[in-house]
Amino acid sequence: MKKLQLLAPAKVNYRLDVLGKRPDGYHELRMIMQRVDLCDEIEIALADSPGIRVTCGRKGVPDGPGNIAWRAADALLKLSGKEVGIEITIAKKIPVGAGLGGGSSDAATVLMGVNELLELGLTDERLMEIGVKLGADVPFFIFKKPALAEGIGDRLTALEEVPSLWVVLVNPGIHVSTAWVYQNLRLTTPDPATIIPRSYSSLDEVCELLSNDLEPVTCGRFPLVSELKEVLLAAGARGSLMSGSGSTVFGLFDNESAARLAAAEIAKSPGWFAAAVRTI
């Protein structure tokens, strides 16, 4: 049985601007995104019996067609026309519904893995076209570089330079619906002409970038998310921000030892997930 063992990394948003609502119901976004080395572990195997089987065993993550990884495999299996089975096992390490892109990363990883196992020879560009129909963040994980993401998140421009950083992720165990956040977003009138740099040479420059238009919505409903920012800053973070639609908050640290010390201390709070990770 042919199979692959793959890692699906999480991401953080250093910046998330909501520029307006599109005629198709989606929102026009402008984001700076980077992957971090907190990863779901995914095994993808070909099987003789047709059909797609997804096993996760994590509360809040369906095993069947409701799983975005299942839909990713289904899209490529239909495209291939092959009569084979695909078995996917996901060991979740990324908190669910946390603004870290775990589901989108799983889908992207499955697209790339199934493409390899079925020997389809599809380019990353083609996989990104397929991926955006599954979720707006899926193309970013196929892109595999720190990026400026525009449109609904599907127009990607690689950053020219971005420092390797130590990041502490903190999740209080609150599941936040991205759809709910956007439904309750009160659009302001941002200046779409604002120029966002494509190059960052230091931690200070990244800290100056930190901004998330979704933060007031999530923090208004879950004040604890706002408190987590203060917890991280008190623990030595140089900057702190909610990632995506939440509920994860991250802090940027000067070095590994400071990040690991802060994560270990914060993790003592009952029900909180905390991890020191590095950007990739």
C-alpha positions as CSV (number, residue, x, y, z in Angstrom):
1,M,0.0,0.0,0.0
2,K,1.5,3.3,-1.1
3,K,1.4,5.9,1.7
4,L,2.8,9.3,2.8
5,Q,3.5,10.8,6.2
6,L,3.1,14.6,6.0
7,L,3.0,17.6,8.2
8,A,0.4,20.3,7.9
9,P,1.6,23.6,9.6
10,A,-0.4,26.2,11.3
11,K,-0.3,29.9,10.3
12,V,-0.5,33.3,12.0
13,N,-1.7,36.6,10.5
14,Y,0.6,39.5,11.2
15,R,-2.0,41.7,9.6
16,L,-5.6,41.3,8.5
17,D,-7.4,44.2,6.8
18,V,-11.0,43.9,5.7
19,L,-11.4,46.3,2.8
20,G,-15.1,45.7,2.0
21,K,-17.7,43.2,1.0
22,R,-17.7,41.7,-2.5
23,P,-20.8,41.1,-4.7
24,D,-20.3,37.3,-4.2
25,G,-20.7,37.6,-0.4
26,Y,-17.1,37.2,0.4
27,H,-15.0,40.0,1.9
28,E,-12.1,41.7,0.2
29,L,-9.0,41.1,2.4
30,R,-5.4,42.1,2.7
31,M,-3.3,40.0,4.9
32,I,0.3,39.2,5.8
33,M,0.5,35.5,6.7
34,Q,3.3,33.2,7.8
35,R,3.4,29.5,8.7
36,V,4.7,28.2,12.0
37,D,6.0,24.8,13.0
38,L,3.0,23.6,15.0
39,C,1.7,20.9,12.7
40,D,-1.0,18.4,12.3
41,E,0.3,15.0,11.3
42,I,-1.3,13.4,8.3
43,E,-1.0,9.9,6.8
44,I,-2.4,9.4,3.3
45,A,-2.6,5.9,1.9
46,L,-4.0,4.3,-1.2
47,A,-6.3,1.4,-0.8
48,D,-7.8,-1.3,-3.1
49,S,-11.4,-0.7,-2.1
50,P,-12.8,2.5,-3.6
51,G,-13.9,5.4,-1.5
52,I,-12.4,8.0,0.8
53,R,-12.1,7.4,4.5
54,V,-10.9,10.1,7.0
55,T,-10.1,9.2,10.6
56,C,-9.4,12.0,13.1
57,G,-11.1,11.2,16.3
58,R,-11.0,14.8,17.5
59,K,-14.0,16.5,18.9
60,G,-15.4,19.1,16.5
61,V,-13.7,17.5,13.5
62,P,-16.0,15.2,11.3
63,D,-14.6,12.1,9.8
64,G,-16.7,12.0,6.6
65,P,-17.6,14.4,3.8
66,G,-17.9,17.2,6.3
67,N,-14.1,17.2,6.7
68,I,-12.3,19.6,4.4
69,A,-9.6,17.0,4.0
70,W,-12.1,14.5,2.6
71,R,-13.4,17.1,0.1
72,A,-9.8,17.8,-1.0
73,A,-9.2,14.1,-1.6
74,D,-12.5,13.8,-3.4
75,A,-11.7,16.7,-5.8
76,L,-8.5,15.0,-6.9
77,L,-9.9,11.5,-7.1
78,K,-12.7,12.7,-9.4
79,L,-10.2,14.5,-11.5
80,S,-8.0,11.5,-11.8
81,G,-10.8,9.1,-12.9
82,K,-9.0,6.3,-11.0
83,E,-10.8,3.5,-9.2
84,V,-8.8,3.5,-6.0
85,G,-9.5,4.2,-2.3
86,I,-7.8,6.9,-0.2
87,E,-7.4,6.5,3.5
88,I,-6.5,9.6,5.5
89,T,-5.5,9.7,9.2
90,I,-5.2,13.1,10.9
91,A,-3.5,13.5,14.3
92,K,-4.6,17.0,15.3
93,K,-2.0,19.1,17.0
94,I,-3.4,22.5,15.9
95,P,-6.4,23.7,18.0
96,V,-9.7,23.5,16.2
97,G,-11.6,26.7,15.3
98,A,-8.7,28.7,16.5
99,G,-7.7,31.1,13.7
100,L,-4.6,29.1,12.9
101,G,-5.8,27.6,9.6
102,G,-5.6,24.0,10.7
103,G,-8.4,22.7,8.5
104,S,-7.1,24.7,5.5
105,S,-3.6,23.4,6.0
106,D,-4.9,19.8,6.3
107,A,-6.8,20.3,2.9
108,A,-3.7,21.7,1.2
109,T,-1.5,18.9,2.5
110,V,-4.0,16.3,1.3
111,L,-4.1,18.0,-2.1
112,M,-0.3,17.9,-2.4
113,G,-0.1,14.3,-1.0
114,V,-2.8,12.8,-3.2
115,N,-1.3,14.5,-6.2
116,E,1.9,12.7,-5.5
117,L,0.4,9.3,-4.6
118,L,-1.8,9.3,-7.7
119,E,1.0,10.6,-9.9
120,L,-1.2,13.3,-11.4
121,G,1.6,15.8,-12.0
122,L,-0.5,18.8,-11.2
123,T,1.4,22.0,-10.6
124,D,1.1,24.0,-7.4
125,E,-0.7,26.7,-9.3
126,R,-3.4,24.1,-10.4
127,L,-3.6,22.8,-6.9
128,M,-4.2,26.3,-5.6
129,E,-7.0,26.8,-8.1
130,I,-8.6,23.6,-6.8
131,G,-7.9,24.5,-3.2
132,V,-9.5,28.0,-3.2
133,K,-12.8,26.3,-3.9
134,L,-12.4,24.4,-0.7
135,G,-11.4,27.3,1.5
136,A,-9.9,30.8,1.1
137,D,-6.7,30.0,3.1
138,V,-5.9,26.7,1.3
139,P,-3.8,28.3,-1.5
140,F,-1.5,29.9,1.0
141,F,-0.5,26.6,2.4
142,I,0.3,25.3,-1.1
143,F,2.3,28.5,-1.8
144,K,4.6,27.5,1.1
145,K,6.1,31.0,1.6
146,P,5.4,34.1,3.9
147,A,3.0,36.1,1.8
148,L,0.8,39.1,1.2
149,A,-2.6,37.6,0.5
150,E,-5.3,39.7,-1.3
151,G,-8.7,39.2,-2.7
152,I,-10.4,36.5,-0.5
153,G,-6.9,35.4,0.4
154,D,-6.2,33.7,-2.9
155,R,-4.0,36.3,-4.6
156,L,-0.6,35.7,-3.1
157,T,2.7,37.7,-3.3
158,A,5.8,36.3,-1.7
159,L,7.4,38.6,0.9
160,E,10.9,39.6,-0.2
161,E,12.3,39.3,3.3
162,V,10.9,38.3,6.7
163,P,12.9,37.4,9.8
164,S,12.7,34.0,11.5
165,L,10.8,34.6,14.7
166,W,9.9,32.8,17.9
167,V,6.1,32.9,18.6
168,V,4.0,31.8,21.5
169,L,0.5,30.7,20.7
170,V,-2.2,30.8,23.3
171,N,-5.6,29.3,22.9
172,P,-8.2,29.4,25.7
173,G,-10.2,26.5,24.4
174,I,-12.9,28.7,22.9
175,H,-14.2,27.7,19.4
176,V,-14.8,30.8,17.2
177,S,-16.9,30.5,14.0
178,T,-15.2,32.4,11.2
179,A,-18.6,32.8,9.5
180,W,-20.1,34.3,12.7
181,V,-17.2,36.8,13.0
182,Y,-17.7,38.1,9.5
183,Q,-21.4,38.3,9.9
184,N,-21.0,40.5,12.9
185,L,-18.2,42.7,11.5
186,R,-19.0,46.4,11.2
187,L,-17.1,47.5,8.2
188,T,-15.3,50.8,8.5
189,T,-13.8,52.7,5.6
190,P,-10.2,51.6,5.4
191,D,-7.8,53.2,3.0
192,P,-7.1,50.4,0.4
193,A,-4.2,52.6,-0.9
194,T,-2.3,52.1,2.3
195,I,1.1,50.6,1.3
196,I,2.1,47.5,3.2
197,P,5.8,46.7,2.9
198,R,6.9,43.5,1.2
199,S,10.1,43.3,3.3
200,Y,10.8,43.1,7.0
201,S,14.3,43.0,8.4
202,S,13.6,42.9,12.2
203,L,11.2,41.9,14.9
204,D,10.5,45.6,15.5
205,E,9.3,46.0,11.9
206,V,7.0,43.0,12.2
207,C,5.6,44.3,15.5
208,E,4.7,47.6,13.9
209,L,2.7,45.7,11.3
210,L,0.4,43.9,13.8
211,S,-3.2,44.7,13.1
212,N,-6.4,42.6,12.8
213,D,-9.8,44.1,11.8
214,L,-11.6,41.0,13.2
215,E,-10.2,41.4,16.7
216,P,-12.9,43.8,18.0
217,V,-15.7,41.4,17.0
218,T,-14.2,38.3,18.6
219,C,-13.0,40.2,21.7
220,G,-16.4,41.8,22.1
221,R,-18.0,38.4,22.3
222,F,-15.1,36.7,24.2
223,P,-13.3,39.3,26.4
224,L,-10.9,36.6,27.5
225,V,-9.2,36.8,24.0
226,S,-8.3,40.4,24.7
227,E,-7.0,39.5,28.1
228,L,-4.7,36.9,26.5
229,K,-2.9,39.7,24.7
230,E,-2.1,41.4,28.0
231,V,-1.0,38.0,29.5
232,L,1.5,37.6,26.6
233,L,2.8,41.2,26.9
234,A,3.3,40.7,30.6
235,A,5.2,37.5,29.9
236,G,7.7,39.4,27.7
237,A,6.1,39.5,24.2
238,R,7.3,42.4,22.1
239,G,4.0,42.4,20.3
240,S,0.7,40.5,20.5
241,L,-2.3,39.9,18.2
242,M,-5.3,37.7,17.7
243,S,-4.7,35.4,14.7
244,G,-7.4,35.2,12.0
245,S,-10.9,35.2,13.5
246,G,-9.6,33.8,16.8
247,S,-9.6,32.6,19.4
248,T,-5.8,32.0,19.4
249,V,-3.6,35.0,20.4
250,F,0.1,35.0,19.6
251,G,3.0,36.9,21.0
252,L,6.3,37.7,19.3
253,F,9.5,37.1,21.4
254,D,13.1,38.1,21.2
255,N,14.5,34.5,21.4
256,E,13.7,30.8,22.0
257,S,14.4,30.8,25.7
258,A,12.1,33.7,26.4
259,A,9.3,32.1,24.3
260,R,9.6,28.7,25.9
261,L,9.6,30.2,29.4
262,A,6.5,32.2,28.7
263,A,4.7,29.3,27.0
264,A,5.5,27.0,30.0
265,E,4.2,29.5,32.5
266,I,1.0,30.3,30.5
267,A,0.2,26.6,29.9
268,K,-0.3,26.2,33.7
269,S,-3.7,27.9,33.4
270,P,-6.3,25.2,33.3
271,G,-7.9,24.6,29.9
272,W,-5.4,26.8,28.0
273,F,-3.2,25.6,25.2
274,A,0.2,27.3,24.9
275,A,3.1,26.5,22.7
276,A,6.4,28.1,21.7
277,V,6.8,27.7,17.9
278,R,9.1,29.0,15.2
279,T,8.1,30.6,11.9
280,I,8.8,28.7,8.7
